[in-house]
Amino acid sequence: MANNDPEVNPVLWPPANIDVIEASLSTDRLSTYMAETSGDKPAALRLYAWNTAVSGVFYAALQVLEISMRNSFHRELTIAYGVNWYDELAVGLDNGANSKIDNAKRQLRQERLPVDSPHIIANLSFGFWVSLLGSGGRKGAPPNRANYEMTLWRPALRHAYMNATSLNRRRAHRPVNYLRMLRKRIAHHEPIFNRHLQKDLDSILEYTRWFCEPTHDWLHSATRIPKILADKNGCDPVQF
């Protein structure tokens, strides 16, 4: 069977201008990779390339999880409080959540887009949705605090986890908040090679399954993460 993978150009690897590339990426940025490879620059660049590749496929998987989560939450909050639930006082959102909603509305106005439920929901960050599983922060003036257990979790959000059993708010929050930190590292182009990436993948898949079994099955069959994880030591350094 023919191998259809592109061949590595021996002129490009190892690169003749490796010191220039190091300066371009910055010595500080490469220092973590240099430490991991005992100061071997070509090996450090290989690891950097692999980290870039694995970050890309994890970002795609996290995107599926995020969209599943926000749509599931929006569905249940709409059932409980109406389609404009984010404007309802009974929802009891804290100051931080209200600020993010105001920012989303402001951004939509600046872009001359409709300030309606579909656009607002799409413009709220992963961090916003994860925060709804917390206990709730300051609400209005001190000492008032939101109570997300009573206003969000019990009447609405727990119903979003259709395929999870014996799940409370804290158990729902912990793994997805850890995945939020993974997404943050990826978004800031930070190293993730030293994380337990197989466990991260398992967590993404399991959390997606809690919302929707078919979406889990599709993500499980579509993601390239296992292939790239298995290719860490032999990664083609010029193919991100």
C-alpha positions as CSV (number, residue, x, y, z in Angstrom):
1,M,0.0,0.0,0.0
2,A,1.4,3.4,-0.9
3,N,2.2,5.9,1.8
4,N,0.4,9.1,0.9
5,D,1.8,11.2,3.8
6,P,3.9,14.1,2.6
7,E,7.7,13.5,2.8
8,V,9.8,15.5,5.2
9,N,12.1,17.8,3.2
10,P,15.7,17.0,4.4
11,V,16.7,20.6,3.4
12,L,14.3,22.0,6.0
13,W,14.9,19.5,8.8
14,P,17.0,19.9,10.8
15,P,16.7,23.6,9.7
16,A,19.9,25.3,8.8
17,N,18.8,28.5,10.5
18,I,17.8,26.9,13.7
19,D,19.3,29.7,15.8
20,V,17.3,32.3,13.8
21,I,14.1,30.3,14.4
22,E,14.9,30.1,18.1
23,A,15.3,33.9,18.1
24,S,12.0,34.3,16.2
25,L,10.0,32.2,18.6
26,S,12.0,33.6,21.5
27,T,14.5,31.8,23.7
28,D,12.1,32.2,26.7
29,R,9.3,30.4,24.8
30,L,11.6,27.6,23.8
31,S,13.2,27.2,27.2
32,T,10.5,24.8,28.5
33,Y,11.1,22.6,25.4
34,M,14.8,22.9,25.7
35,A,14.6,21.8,29.3
36,E,12.5,18.8,28.4
37,T,15.0,17.7,25.7
38,S,18.2,18.3,27.7
39,G,19.2,21.3,25.6
40,D,18.9,19.5,22.2
41,K,17.6,22.3,19.9
42,P,16.4,20.1,17.0
43,A,14.6,17.8,19.5
44,A,13.2,20.9,21.2
45,L,11.8,22.2,17.9
46,R,10.3,18.7,17.2
47,L,8.6,18.8,20.6
48,Y,7.4,22.4,19.9
49,A,5.9,21.2,16.5
50,W,4.3,18.3,18.2
51,N,2.8,20.5,20.9
52,T,1.4,22.8,18.2
53,A,-0.2,19.8,16.4
54,V,-1.7,18.3,19.5
55,S,-2.9,21.7,20.7
56,G,-4.8,22.2,17.4
57,V,-6.7,18.9,17.7
58,F,-7.5,19.4,21.3
59,Y,-8.8,22.9,20.5
60,A,-11.2,21.3,18.0
61,A,-12.4,18.7,20.5
62,L,-12.9,21.4,23.2
63,Q,-14.9,23.4,20.7
64,V,-17.4,20.5,20.3
65,L,-17.7,20.2,24.1
66,E,-18.2,24.0,24.5
67,I,-20.9,24.2,21.9
68,S,-22.7,21.1,23.3
69,M,-22.5,22.6,26.8
70,R,-23.8,26.1,26.0
71,N,-26.6,24.8,23.8
72,S,-27.7,22.3,26.5
73,F,-27.5,25.0,29.2
74,H,-29.4,27.5,27.1
75,R,-32.1,24.9,26.4
76,E,-32.7,24.1,30.0
77,L,-32.5,27.7,31.2
78,T,-35.0,28.7,28.5
79,I,-37.4,26.0,29.8
80,A,-37.0,27.3,33.3
81,Y,-36.9,31.1,32.8
82,G,-37.7,31.9,29.1
83,V,-35.5,32.5,26.1
84,N,-34.1,35.8,27.5
85,W,-33.2,34.1,30.8
86,Y,-30.0,36.1,31.1
87,D,-32.1,39.2,31.7
88,E,-34.4,37.7,34.3
89,L,-33.8,38.8,37.9
90,A,-35.0,35.4,39.1
91,V,-32.0,33.8,37.5
92,G,-29.9,35.6,40.1
93,L,-26.7,35.9,38.0
94,D,-23.7,37.4,39.8
95,N,-21.9,40.6,38.9
96,G,-19.2,38.8,36.9
97,A,-21.8,37.0,34.7
98,N,-23.9,40.1,34.2
99,S,-20.7,42.0,33.2
100,K,-20.0,39.4,30.5
101,I,-23.5,39.6,29.2
102,D,-23.3,43.4,29.0
103,N,-20.0,43.1,27.1
104,A,-21.5,40.6,24.7
105,K,-24.4,43.0,24.0
106,R,-22.0,45.9,23.6
107,Q,-19.9,44.0,21.1
108,L,-22.9,43.0,19.1
109,R,-24.0,46.7,18.9
110,Q,-20.6,47.7,17.8
111,E,-20.6,45.1,15.0
112,R,-24.2,46.1,14.0
113,L,-25.5,42.7,14.7
114,P,-28.9,41.8,16.3
115,V,-28.8,41.9,20.1
116,D,-31.0,38.9,20.4
117,S,-30.8,35.5,22.2
118,P,-29.0,33.5,19.4
119,H,-26.3,36.1,19.0
120,I,-25.8,36.8,22.8
121,I,-25.5,33.0,23.5
122,A,-23.0,32.6,20.7
123,N,-20.9,35.4,22.1
124,L,-20.6,34.2,25.6
125,S,-17.3,32.5,26.4
126,F,-16.5,29.0,27.6
127,G,-15.5,30.5,30.9
128,F,-19.0,32.1,31.3
129,W,-20.7,28.7,30.9
130,V,-18.3,27.0,33.3
131,S,-18.9,29.7,35.9
132,L,-22.6,28.9,36.0
133,L,-21.6,25.6,37.7
134,G,-19.9,27.5,40.5
135,S,-21.6,28.6,43.7
136,G,-22.1,32.1,42.5
137,G,-20.2,35.3,43.3
138,R,-21.0,38.8,44.6
139,K,-24.4,40.0,43.4
140,G,-25.1,43.7,43.5
141,A,-23.7,45.4,46.6
142,P,-22.0,43.4,49.4
143,P,-22.7,41.3,51.3
144,N,-25.2,39.9,48.7
145,R,-24.1,36.8,46.8
146,A,-25.7,34.8,44.1
147,N,-26.9,31.3,44.9
148,Y,-26.4,29.2,41.8
149,E,-27.3,26.0,43.5
150,M,-30.9,27.2,43.9
151,T,-31.4,29.4,40.9
152,L,-29.4,27.6,38.2
153,W,-28.5,24.0,39.1
154,R,-31.6,22.6,40.7
155,P,-34.3,24.2,38.4
156,A,-32.3,24.0,35.2
157,L,-28.7,23.0,34.6
158,R,-28.9,19.5,36.2
159,H,-31.4,18.5,33.5
160,A,-28.8,19.3,30.8
161,Y,-26.8,16.2,31.9
162,M,-29.1,13.7,30.4
163,N,-26.7,10.8,30.4
164,A,-25.1,11.3,33.8
165,T,-26.2,9.7,37.1
166,S,-25.7,10.9,40.7
167,L,-24.2,14.1,39.5
168,N,-24.2,17.2,41.7
169,R,-23.1,20.7,40.8
170,R,-19.6,20.4,42.3
171,R,-19.0,17.1,40.4
172,A,-20.2,18.7,37.2
173,H,-18.0,21.8,37.7
174,R,-14.7,20.2,38.6
175,P,-13.7,18.4,35.4
176,V,-15.0,21.1,33.0
177,N,-13.2,23.8,34.9
178,Y,-10.0,21.8,34.6
179,L,-10.6,21.5,30.8
180,R,-11.2,25.3,30.7
181,M,-7.7,25.7,32.0
182,L,-6.4,23.4,29.2
183,R,-8.3,25.5,26.6
184,K,-6.8,28.7,28.1
185,R,-3.3,27.3,27.8
186,I,-3.9,26.4,24.2
187,A,-5.4,29.8,23.4
188,H,-2.2,31.4,24.8
189,H,0.1,29.1,22.9
190,E,1.5,27.5,26.0
191,P,3.0,24.0,26.4
192,I,0.6,21.2,27.1
193,F,2.9,18.3,26.3
194,N,3.5,17.6,30.1
195,R,-0.2,17.2,30.9
196,H,-1.9,13.8,31.1
197,L,-3.4,14.3,27.7
198,Q,-5.0,10.9,27.4
199,K,-6.9,11.7,30.6
200,D,-7.9,15.1,29.1
201,L,-9.2,13.4,26.0
202,D,-11.2,10.8,28.1
203,S,-12.6,13.7,30.2
204,I,-13.7,15.7,27.0
205,L,-15.4,12.6,25.6
206,E,-17.1,11.6,28.8
207,Y,-18.3,15.2,29.5
208,T,-19.7,15.4,26.0
209,R,-21.5,12.1,26.4
210,W,-23.2,13.5,29.5
211,F,-24.9,16.0,27.2
212,C,-25.4,13.9,24.1
213,E,-24.5,10.3,23.3
214,P,-24.5,10.7,19.5
215,T,-22.3,13.8,19.7
216,H,-19.9,11.8,21.9
217,D,-19.8,9.0,19.4
218,W,-19.2,11.3,16.5
219,L,-16.4,13.2,18.3
220,H,-14.8,9.9,19.4
221,S,-14.7,8.6,15.8
222,A,-13.7,12.0,14.2
223,T,-10.9,13.3,16.5
224,R,-7.3,12.8,15.4
225,I,-6.0,13.2,19.0
226,P,-5.2,9.4,19.6
227,K,-3.1,9.3,16.4
228,I,-1.1,12.4,17.3
229,L,-0.6,11.2,20.9
230,A,0.8,8.0,19.6
231,D,3.1,9.9,17.2
232,K,4.8,12.0,19.8
233,N,8.3,10.5,19.4
234,G,8.1,10.3,15.6
235,C,6.2,13.5,14.8
236,D,7.0,15.0,11.4
237,P,8.3,18.4,12.6
238,V,7.3,20.4,9.5
239,Q,3.6,19.2,9.5
240,F,1.6,21.0,12.0
